[in-house]
Amino acid sequence: MSQIDVLSVEALLSRIAASAKERWVLPLAQRAFVWKETQISRLVDSLLQGFPVGALLISDAIGHHFELAGDRVAVHSHTRQVHLLDGQQRSLSLSAAFGGSGWLDPISGRRHQLWINLTDVYPQSLRDAFNPNHT
């Protein structure tokens, strides 16, 4: 039976991080992660502005897959896996941006991290409300 869930970025990243009960993997047909730094930044910018960023398509499966955050080596599993059929670029981008580890550029092999200047995102009044030194 089909089911639609609305997940926060935090909930999505928690599910991707994989527990013993539910592991997210890539089906063998998926391409490699190819997004560049500007695409990741634009995705995060869209989230911060409250824009919709699309849906993910997942499916329960058992069988051959790629590990979500590893070498592209086919792995076979006899346990339940969640195959990420659509949304890999967005999911891995969010994990890279908010997971703290950054991401590897697929061409240069260089590790990148995303830094967000919150003073550009939130109005001064909101920043003051969260500043303990503000009187």
Secondary structure in CASP SS format (residue, H / E / C, confidence):
PFRMAT SS
TARGET T0000
AUTHOR 0000-0000-0000
METHOD secondary structure of the structure
MODEL  1
M C 1.00
S C 1.00
Q C 1.00
I C 1.00
D C 1.00
V C 1.00
L C 1.00
S C 1.00
V H 1.00
E H 1.00
A H 1.00
L H 1.00
L H 1.00
S H 1.00
R H 1.00
I H 1.00
A C 1.00
A C 1.00
S C 1.00
A C 1.00
K C 1.00
E C 1.00
R E 1.00
W E 1.00
V E 1.00
L E 1.00
P C 1.00
L C 1.00
A C 1.00
Q C 1.00
R C 1.00
A C 1.00
F C 1.00
V C 1.00
W C 1.00
K C 1.00
E H 1.00
T H 1.00
Q H 1.00
I H 1.00
S H 1.00
R H 1.00
L H 1.00
V H 1.00
D H 1.00
S H 1.00
L H 1.00
L H 1.00
Q C 1.00
G C 1.00
F C 1.00
P C 1.00
V C 1.00
G C 1.00
A C 1.00
L C 1.00
L E 1.00
I E 1.00
S E 1.00
D E 1.00
A E 1.00
I E 1.00
G E 1.00
H E 1.00
H E 1.00
F E 1.00
E E 1.00
L C 1.00
A C 1.00
G C 1.00
D C 1.00
R C 1.00
V C 1.00
A C 1.00
V E 1.00
H E 1.00
S E 1.00
H E 1.00
T E 1.00
R E 1.00
Q E 1.00
V E 1.00
H E 1.00
L E 1.00
L E 1.00
D E 1.00
G C 1.00
Q H 1.00
Q H 1.00
R H 1.00
S H 1.00
L H 1.00
S H 1.00
L H 1.00
S H 1.00
A H 1.00
A H 1.00
F H 1.00
G C 1.00
G C 1.00
S C 1.00
G C 1.00
W E 1.00
L E 1.00
D C 1.00
P C 1.00
I C 1.00
S C 1.00
G C 1.00
R C 1.00
R E 1.00
H E 1.00
Q C 1.00
L C 1.00
W C 1.00
I C 1.00
N C 1.00
L H 1.00
T H 1.00
D H 1.00
V H 1.00
Y C 1.00
P C 1.00
Q H 1.00
S H 1.00
L H 1.00
R H 1.00
D H 1.00
A H 1.00
F C 1.00
N C 1.00
P C 1.00
N C 1.00
H C 1.00
T C 1.00
END
